[in-house]
Amino acid sequence: MKLVMFDMDGTLIDTQALIAEHMATTFAEAGLDVPSPAQVRRIIGLSLPKAMLQLLGSDDAGLAQTLAEAYRGHYRASLVAAEGREGLFPGAREALDLLRAQPETVMGIATGKGLNGVLRLTELHGIAGHFSTLQTPDHNPSKPHPGMMLRAMEEIGVAKHQTVIIGDTTFDMEMGKAAGTRAIGVTWGYHHSAELRDAGADILIDSYAELAAAIDSLLEN
């Protein structure tokens, strides 16, 4: 059996513009310097409190938690207006369908997004049934801690050498390496290709059309 884990934001779903907008609103309302879109790109994939600490450049956990809650409120309030702005990346659905058709392959999600958001988006795109394990910061440490991968492998009963994470950030690659799994970096997301290689990506792919072959080359048949 193979376990194929996917990151969400920047890997399956393109939410960069929405995230940047709501971060800007959250920081502005708190009277803080507004992070640039480039700065926001750097923290996508982390749990919200950890992302806020990084954007703040401080260790004020209380303020980070307050900002995280305000951000969640802005994001929830925008969901109707955001219709069509949380789309799957090109080829993602076809790749997921292809993997789902393989009886030896189990899929899961490992994301910095909260569980409610994961459930909403997988239902929205009709892909909830593709995933057998959902790992989020609701019950795991934030990436790049390996907890999400370790818990998924334990739930499914799959060994490290038969598990891979597909992601767009260094957090994903570092999480996979820390868990002892393989890692595939996607070049259409939020961190640069060279950074993904340096963080431990075993393979980089430029489109979802390359995914199945990349998985086969890394995991034993």
Order of alpha helices (4+ residues) and beta strands (2+ residues): beta-alpha-alpha-alpha-alpha-alpha-beta-alpha-beta-alpha-beta-alpha-beta-alpha-beta-alpha
